[in-house]
Amino acid sequence: MLEGYKNRFYLLMMAFGDSILVFTSFLLANVLYGLLDYGATPPSYTFALTVSCASIALFFFFDCYSFLKRKRIKSILINSILALLLLNVPLLFVSSFGVILFSFMIQAMLICLFRCGLWFRSQLMMGQKKVWVISDDSNERGRVIDKLMNHTTGWFELSGYILSKDYKKLDLYKRDLDAILLCPSVKGDEKEEIIHYFSRAEKEILLIPDFTDLLVATSEPQQMDDMMVYSIRPSALSSGNHAVKRLFDIVISFCLLVISSPVMLLLYVVIPLSSKGPALFLQERTGLNGKPYLIYKFRSMENNAEKTTGPTLAMDNDPRITALGKWIRATRLDELPQLFNVLQGDMSIVGPRPERDYFIQQFKDKIPQYEQRLMVKPGITGLAQVLANYTTSVEDKLHYDLMYIRQYSLILDVKILLQTLRVILQRDQAQGIRIQSFTSPKELTIPSININKQRKA
């Protein structure tokens, strides 16, 4: 409970710091503009205070008030700058262009310095954790190790990996052990024993959740007489949530269609000129409760790209993608026609990625829980698209999709929609599937446990 109060106080202080910096930036901009233009209006403290309060709301929707530890500083700064842009652009209609320009530049500098300072402080206080991976599956282990080593430097150092049955042998490596990364292949009593063992040893446990863990994490603790129980509600949205989500979809899709119509008309003309075939690409996808529908997209590949290959996912540097297609895929402009799917009621603005029945049947055979993502309409953007990459595994994306379904709210939809702007700017998230998505453990210099190794002093 004390930790929860500390976290809330930390976020409150961060929001207070942001508002002070935005307020100060606006007043400084007025002073600087006044020095250059004697006809400038004097500073308006009321206006500056209103803007600083509005900044807190925008920072919240861009997820700038989640904890900074172990996050990528690049994403943190991009979200902050995008929030400031959305804060300042409407002000151009009510204030001087010069004042707003100066204000934005000062805000961007101060807020970015503030965020970097908090991020480096968090990294300094937590230190670099020496991590051992515990996994019983070689493919899973390789994928997890690859992600661990690919994460932002300064947070983790991979010490090695070990099978779950040998976890007690990590006593030999206490100097190289700050945390364990427990993989989903470790299950049942053994998983419970490992968690208990390292909790008692006061080591951090990084748990990659399986689907049961996810259900528990999104459940509600309740009391039955003097007994505590977890209430795991059905994953489907309530009728009220469906109505709110539908209204949100109609309003946002209509507004986006009006704003993007010039770009859509331009692409409708340019795409057939750049490569043979129509501008629009129609394909059957599976929607709510497994109902099929036709999805609309701007064509980014050669016409009839799957004529010889059959259904296949796009690969990294896929030769079927046209020159113009690479650009519209990276900027997500190929998704714009799906706004018509939203108006028709086949899709939502926010939801799981729409998929073909051919791949859904394959995924369901391997992952029985995959069908749960069909309890809501597919979306143009979603939690998995914002937090993961195109190359993220199906299982990891499903975790995000189910988390979204179980924690749905209108506020969450707005946050995901706004954070999609960052995804558009970070083009690496739109790359296709890589042929090899992880590094084999045998290629690493990190050793696994050597049973005969002498005990460290």
Helices and strands as residue ranges (DSSP letters): H 2-36, H 45-61, H 73-88, G 90-93, H 97-126, E 129-134, H 138-150, E 156-162, G 164-176, E 179-182, H 188-200, E 204-207, H 211-217, E 220-224, E 227-231, H 239-274, E 280-286, G 288-290, E 292-298, H 323-330, G 333-335, H 338-344, E 348-350, H 357-366, G 368-375, E 379-381, H 383-387, H 394-406, H 410-425, G 427-430, G 441-443
